[in-house]
Amino acid sequence: MPWWSSSKQTDVQAPLPEPVKDTIESQLDSTQSSSSNTSNPTSVLPSAGSRDQQAYEELKGLFASVDPERAAAAATRARELQEEEQDDYSDSIYASTMSCSNCFDQAFYCSSIGGQLNSVYRYGALRSCSDLWAQWRFCMRTKVMSDETKREKIREYNMKKAIKYKVGRSSEDIWEVRTEPVEHPFSPAP
């Protein structure tokens, strides 16, 4: 017998709260009754998408039964977020939101040793990270703007940034594209 198994089997379980217990029992009853009513065993199995959806709905029901106030607040917030995403700029290819923590992380990584080594490998020179720090400062300035102004400014900033990088240098300026594979890449040099 392995050292991690035990010869004693204990069936100690913590009691479930009543709303959770009632929800689980009702779901088990409905599952058993639906499986006994079906004659075709393959019709009991839902498709992959519906199975995930069913699991999500069961989880939502479980949370709603445990804390109904919090579940209602989460549903309201989800509707608000969905409405925010459906603004009049939804057909634009440029983002209208910006995460300041992501901007800071990018600028900090660029300034680090690893970021500079990456730049030397890709472009053959050290990179000036001033554009990333400027992006972070821009993001912090948008925090005090109204929502509509913020979206317009961020979209305009992203458009200018995209134009700059589509015209700028790339790693293909340094490295040549290989047209034929390397033969025996790990053999010692002749």
N, C-alpha and C positions, 0 to 999 in steps of 0.2 A: 504494500500500500504506500503511495507517495506521501511525503511529509506534509504536503499542504492540504490533504484531505483529512477528514475527521471521521472517526468511527461513530461518534454521536451525531445524530441528525436532530436538529432543533427546529421547530416550526414556530418560532416567535415572530409575530408580525404586529406592527403597531396598528391600532384601530384607525380606520379612515374616518374623516369627518362625515357627518350625516349627509350633507348635500352631495359630496363626492361619491359616497357609497350608493345613494339613490340613483345618481346619474349612471354609474357603472352598471348597476343592476338592471336599470331600464334599457340600457344599450345591449346588455347581454340577452335580455328577454326578447328584444326586437330582432336581434341577430338569429336567435334560435328559432323564433316563429317564422322568420322569412326563409330560413334554410329548410325548415320542415315543409313549407308550402311549395317549394320548387321541386320539379321532377328532374330537370336537366342539371347535372352537377356543374357544368361549365358556365351556366348562367349565373351562378352564385358569385363567381369571381369577377370583380370589376376590372376595368381596364386600368393601365398604370396611371393615367392622368386622373381618373375619377377616384382611384384608391388614395392618391396623395391628397386630393381635395377632400375626400371623406375623412381622412386622418386629421386634416387641418380643421375641419368643421367640428370633429369630436374634441379636439384640443381646445378650440374656442368655447365649446359648450362646457367643458370641464372648468376652464378659467372663469367663465360667467357664473357657474354654480358656486364656485369658491368665493369670489369677490365680485358681485354684480356691479357695484359702483365703478370699480376700476375697469371692468370690461366695457361698460358704457362709455367711460371717458376715453378708452383706447379706440373704440369704434368711432367716436366723434372726431378724434384727432386724425384717424386714418382717412375719414371723409374730407377733412380740411386739407390734408396733404394732397389728396387726389385732386381737389379743386385748384390748389396752387399750381400743380403740374399742368393743368389745362388752361394756361394763360394764352393770351393772344399771340405769343411768340412760339407756340408749340411747333410751327412748321419751319422754324429757323434751324440752321445746322450748327449755330454757335450757342454754347451753353449760356444760360442766364443766371447760373448760381456758381459760387466759388467757395471752397472750403479753406479758411485761413490756416487751419492746422496742417492741411496738406501742402499749402504754399510754403509754410515755415519748414516742414519736413524736407521738401525738395531743396530749398535754399540751404538748409543746414547740411544735407548730404552733399550737395555740390561743394560746399566749403570744406568738407572733411577730406582726409587723406584718401579714403576709398573713392570718393567722387572725383578727386583730381587725377588719381591713377586711371580711373575709367576714362576720363577725358583724354589723357595722354594716349591711351591705347586706341581710342576711337578716332581722335582728330589730330594726334601728333603734337599737341601743345596743351598747356594748362588752360583752364576755362575761367573766365571772369564770371562770377556768380552774381554780379550786380543786377542783372535782369531778373533773376529769381527773387532777390531781396526787394527789388522794386515791385514785383508782383505781390509779395506779401504785404508790403506797405500799402499798396493800392487796395488790397482786400480788407485791411484794417480800416482804411478810410471809408469804405462802403458800409461799414457797420452803423454809421450815424445817418445814412441816407434813407429816404423813404423807400418802400418796397418797389414801386414803379421805377423810380430813378435808379435804384440799385440794379435792377434787371437790365435797364438800358445801358448803363455804364459798363457792367460786366460783359454784356454781349458785344458792345463796341470794343472793349479791351481785347476780348478773345478774337474778334475779327482782325484787329490790327496785328495781334500776335501770330495768327495763322498766316497772314500775308507775309509777314517778316520771315517765318521759318520755311515757307514754300519757296521763297526766292533765295534763302541763305545757303550756306555750305552744308554738306552731308558727309557721312563717313566714306561714301564712294569717291569723294575727292582725294582721299588718302590711299585707300586700298583698291587694288585692281581686281576685277571679277575674274575668278578662275574659270577657264573654259573646259579643262579636262581634269579628271580626278587625280589625286596624288597616289602614286604607286608605292606600296609598302611604307606607309607613313610612320610606323614605329620601329623600323629597322635602323641600325646604327648608320651613321653617315659613311659613305665610301671613302 
